[in-house]
Amino acid sequence: MKNIRLIARLDIKGPNLIKGIHLEGLRVIGSPGEHALRYYQQGVDELIYMDCVASLYGRNHLGDIVRSAARDIFVPMTVGGGIRSVDDATQILRAGADKVAVNTAAVANPQLITDIARRFGSQCMVLSIEAKQVGPERWEVYTDNGRERTGLDVVEWVKRGVAQGAGEVLLTSVDREGTRKGFDVPLVKAVTSAVSVPVIASGGMGKPEDLLAAVCEGGADAVAMADILHYKRADIGEIRAVAQAAGLGVRNYERT
C-alpha cells in the first residue's frame, strides 16, 4: 500500500491568501490564518505557504504569518518564496517552518541547495520547480512565480537539485495550476522516475479523484491542493475518503 500525504497549499501576497490561474490573475481569497486553521481542523497532513511576489521584491514576508500559524497548527509547514540565502532559511525556520522551498535562488545559485541541506538537513530543503510544457514529454523550469524562462529542462534540473542535496521536490505545473483539469500526470511521472526523493504534485486538482492519477500513475508521494479547498469544492475528509477507497494509505484522523 502506498502512503500519501494530503497537503494544503496557501499562496500569499502581502497579508492575503490569493489564488490565480497559471500563477496569474491573482484573486484575494481571504485570511491565510483562518484557512490554514480550517484545513488543520479537517486533518490536513501538511501546509505549504508560498510568498507569490517575494522573488520580485527580494525577500520573504511570511515570518509573521508562519509565527501566528505555529501557535495553533501542529503539522509540518513548508515555506517558500524569496529565500535567497542560508540566513533567509534560518529566519523562516525560526519563525516556525519545518522546511523551506527554494526555486528562483536555487536556479541562480545551485550551491544554495547544498548549503541549506548541510546546515539543516536534506529533509528541510525542498526544491520547488515551476514547470511549463515546451514539447512532447518536455518541460522547462520557470522562476519568479511562473514568469521567467530559464532554459533548464525540468528532468535534468531535478536530478541536479537532488544531487546537490534537496530532500523533497515540490513540482508545480504552471499549465495546470488553477485550471481544475487535473494534474499533469506525464510531468509527475517524468520527475518521479528520475529521482528517489519524495515528490509533491501541485497544480490542477479539480476533484478528489484527480489525486489518484497523480499518485497511482504519476508516482507522486503527496498532492498539494489549493483551489479545491479554498472554494470549498471538497474538504480534506472527502479527499481522504477517496484515497482510502482506492487502497492508498493516508494518515488516520479522528475529528474532535
C-alpha positions as CSV (number, residue, x, y, z in Angstrom):
1,M,0.0,0.0,0.0
2,K,1.4,3.4,-1.0
3,N,1.2,6.0,1.7
4,I,0.5,9.5,0.6
5,R,0.3,12.9,2.2
6,L,-2.5,15.5,1.7
7,I,-1.1,19.0,1.7
8,A,-2.9,22.3,1.6
9,R,-1.1,25.0,-0.4
10,L,-1.6,28.6,0.5
11,D,-0.3,31.2,-1.9
12,I,0.3,34.5,-0.1
13,K,0.6,38.1,-1.4
14,G,1.1,40.6,1.4
15,P,-1.4,39.7,4.2
16,N,-3.8,37.9,1.9
17,L,-4.4,34.4,0.8
18,I,-4.7,34.5,-3.0
19,K,-5.3,32.2,-5.9
20,G,-4.6,32.5,-9.6
21,I,-4.8,30.6,-12.8
22,H,-1.4,29.6,-14.4
23,L,0.0,31.6,-11.4
24,E,-1.5,34.8,-12.9
25,G,-4.6,36.9,-12.4
26,L,-4.4,36.6,-8.6
27,R,-7.6,36.9,-6.7
28,V,-7.8,37.6,-2.9
29,I,-9.5,34.6,-1.1
30,G,-9.2,35.8,2.4
31,S,-7.2,35.4,5.6
32,P,-4.4,32.8,5.4
33,G,-4.7,32.1,9.1
34,E,-8.4,31.3,9.0
35,H,-8.0,29.0,6.0
36,A,-4.9,27.2,7.4
37,L,-6.7,26.6,10.7
38,R,-9.7,25.2,8.9
39,Y,-7.5,22.8,6.9
40,Y,-5.7,21.8,10.1
41,Q,-9.0,21.1,11.8
42,Q,-10.1,19.0,8.8
43,G,-7.0,16.9,9.3
44,V,-4.6,18.1,6.6
45,D,-1.2,16.4,6.8
46,E,1.0,19.4,6.0
47,L,0.8,23.0,4.9
48,I,2.8,24.8,2.2
49,Y,3.0,28.6,2.3
50,M,4.3,30.3,-0.8
51,D,5.0,34.1,-0.9
52,C,4.0,34.8,-4.5
53,V,5.7,38.1,-5.0
54,A,8.8,37.5,-2.8
55,S,11.1,36.8,-5.7
56,L,10.2,40.2,-7.3
57,Y,10.9,42.1,-4.1
58,G,13.8,40.1,-3.0
59,R,12.6,38.9,0.4
60,N,10.1,36.6,2.1
61,H,7.4,38.3,4.1
62,L,5.8,35.3,5.6
63,G,7.5,35.3,9.0
64,D,4.6,36.8,10.9
65,I,2.0,34.6,9.2
66,V,4.1,31.5,10.0
67,R,4.7,32.5,13.6
68,S,1.0,33.0,14.0
69,A,0.1,29.7,12.4
70,A,2.7,27.8,14.6
71,R,0.8,28.8,17.7
72,D,-2.3,26.9,16.7
73,I,-1.3,24.4,14.0
74,F,0.7,21.3,14.7
75,V,1.5,19.8,11.3
76,P,4.7,20.3,9.2
77,M,4.9,23.6,7.4
78,T,6.9,24.3,4.3
79,V,7.6,27.9,3.4
80,G,8.9,29.2,0.1
81,G,9.3,32.4,-1.9
82,G,12.2,34.8,-1.8
83,I,14.5,32.6,0.2
84,R,17.9,33.6,-1.2
85,S,20.4,32.6,1.5
86,V,21.0,30.3,4.5
87,D,20.2,33.4,6.6
88,D,16.8,33.7,5.0
89,A,16.1,30.0,5.6
90,T,17.2,30.3,9.2
91,Q,14.7,33.2,9.8
92,I,11.8,31.2,8.3
93,L,12.7,28.1,10.2
94,R,13.0,30.1,13.5
95,A,9.5,31.5,12.8
96,G,8.1,28.0,13.0
97,A,8.5,26.5,9.5
98,D,9.8,22.9,9.3
99,K,11.0,23.1,5.7
100,V,12.0,25.7,3.2
101,A,11.2,25.6,-0.5
102,V,13.6,27.3,-2.9
103,N,13.1,27.9,-6.7
104,T,14.4,31.1,-8.1
105,A,17.5,31.4,-5.9
106,A,18.4,27.8,-6.4
107,V,18.4,28.2,-10.2
108,A,20.6,31.3,-9.9
109,N,22.9,29.5,-7.4
110,P,22.6,25.7,-7.1
111,Q,25.2,25.8,-4.3
112,L,22.4,27.3,-2.1
113,I,20.7,23.9,-2.1
114,T,23.8,22.2,-0.7
115,D,24.3,25.0,1.9
116,I,20.8,24.7,3.2
117,A,20.9,20.9,3.2
118,R,24.2,20.9,5.1
119,R,23.0,23.3,7.7
120,F,19.6,22.0,8.4
121,G,19.4,18.5,6.8
122,S,18.2,17.4,3.3
123,Q,14.7,16.8,4.7
124,C,14.5,20.6,5.3
125,M,15.5,21.6,1.8
126,V,12.6,21.4,-0.7
127,L,13.4,22.1,-4.3
128,S,10.4,24.0,-5.8
129,I,10.0,23.6,-9.5
130,E,7.6,25.6,-11.7
131,A,7.3,23.6,-15.0
132,K,5.8,24.6,-18.3
133,Q,5.5,22.1,-21.2
134,V,7.6,23.1,-24.2
135,G,7.3,20.0,-26.3
136,P,6.2,16.3,-26.3
137,E,7.4,14.9,-22.9
138,R,9.5,18.1,-22.4
139,W,9.1,20.7,-19.7
140,E,11.1,23.8,-18.9
141,V,11.8,25.3,-15.5
142,Y,10.4,28.7,-14.8
143,T,11.1,31.1,-12.0
144,D,9.6,34.2,-10.4
145,N,6.2,32.7,-9.9
146,G,6.0,31.3,-13.4
147,R,7.1,34.4,-15.2
148,E,10.7,33.9,-16.2
149,R,12.1,31.2,-18.6
150,T,15.3,29.6,-17.5
151,G,16.1,27.3,-20.5
152,L,16.6,24.4,-18.0
153,D,15.0,21.0,-18.7
154,V,12.8,20.0,-15.7
155,V,14.1,16.4,-15.5
156,E,17.7,17.4,-15.8
157,W,17.3,20.1,-13.2
158,V,15.5,17.9,-10.7
159,K,18.3,15.4,-11.0
160,R,20.9,18.1,-10.3
161,G,18.9,19.6,-7.4
162,V,18.6,16.2,-5.7
163,A,22.3,15.6,-6.3
164,Q,23.0,19.0,-4.6
165,G,21.1,17.9,-1.5
166,A,17.4,18.6,-2.0
167,G,15.4,16.1,0.1
168,E,12.0,16.7,-1.5
169,V,10.5,18.2,-4.6
170,L,7.5,20.5,-4.9
171,L,6.5,20.2,-8.6
172,T,4.0,22.8,-9.9
173,S,2.6,22.6,-13.3
174,V,2.1,26.2,-14.5
175,D,-0.1,24.9,-17.3
176,R,-2.5,23.2,-15.0
177,E,-2.3,25.5,-12.0
178,G,-5.8,26.9,-11.2
179,T,-7.5,25.2,-14.1
180,R,-9.2,22.3,-12.2
181,K,-8.3,20.0,-15.1
182,G,-6.3,17.5,-13.0
183,F,-2.6,17.1,-12.5
184,D,-0.1,16.9,-15.4
185,V,0.5,13.2,-14.9
186,P,3.2,12.8,-17.6
187,L,5.2,15.6,-15.9
188,V,4.8,14.0,-12.5
189,K,5.8,10.6,-13.8
190,A,8.9,12.1,-15.6
191,V,10.1,13.6,-12.3
192,T,9.3,10.7,-10.0
193,S,11.1,8.3,-12.4
194,A,14.2,10.5,-12.4
195,V,14.7,10.9,-8.6
196,S,14.2,8.8,-5.4
197,V,13.2,11.6,-3.1
198,P,9.5,12.4,-2.3
199,V,7.7,14.4,-5.0
200,I,4.7,16.6,-4.2
201,A,2.4,17.1,-7.2
202,S,0.9,20.6,-7.4
203,G,-1.3,22.4,-9.9
204,G,-4.7,21.3,-11.3
205,M,-6.6,19.4,-8.7
206,G,-10.3,19.9,-9.6
207,K,-11.9,17.0,-7.8
208,P,-10.8,14.5,-5.2
209,E,-10.4,11.7,-7.8
210,D,-7.7,13.7,-9.5
211,L,-5.2,12.8,-6.9
212,L,-5.5,9.1,-7.9
213,A,-3.9,9.6,-11.3
214,A,-1.1,11.8,-9.8
215,V,-0.3,9.1,-7.2
216,C,-1.1,5.8,-9.0
217,E,0.1,6.7,-12.5
218,G,2.4,9.6,-11.8
219,G,4.1,8.1,-8.7
220,A,3.6,11.2,-6.5
221,D,4.2,10.9,-2.8
222,A,1.9,13.8,-1.9
223,V,-0.6,16.2,-3.5
224,A,-0.7,19.9,-2.9
225,M,-4.2,21.4,-3.1
226,A,-5.4,25.0,-3.2
227,D,-8.4,25.9,-5.4
228,I,-10.4,22.8,-4.5
229,L,-10.1,23.6,-0.8
230,H,-10.2,27.4,-0.9
231,Y,-13.5,27.3,-2.9
232,K,-14.9,24.5,-0.7
233,R,-15.5,22.2,-3.6
234,A,-14.2,19.4,-1.3
235,D,-12.8,19.1,2.2
236,I,-9.8,17.1,3.5
237,G,-12.1,14.4,4.8
238,E,-13.8,13.8,1.5
239,I,-10.4,13.7,-0.3
240,R,-9.0,11.3,2.3
241,A,-12.0,9.0,1.8
242,V,-11.4,8.9,-1.9
243,A,-7.8,7.9,-1.3
244,Q,-8.7,5.3,1.2
245,A,-11.3,3.8,-1.1
246,A,-8.6,3.4,-3.8
247,G,-6.4,1.5,-1.4
248,L,-4.0,4.3,-0.7
249,G,-2.5,4.7,2.8
250,V,-3.4,8.0,4.5
251,R,-3.0,9.2,8.0
252,N,-5.8,8.2,10.2
253,Y,-7.6,11.3,11.5
254,E,-10.4,11.4,14.1
255,R,-12.4,14.6,14.1
256,T,-12.6,16.0,17.6
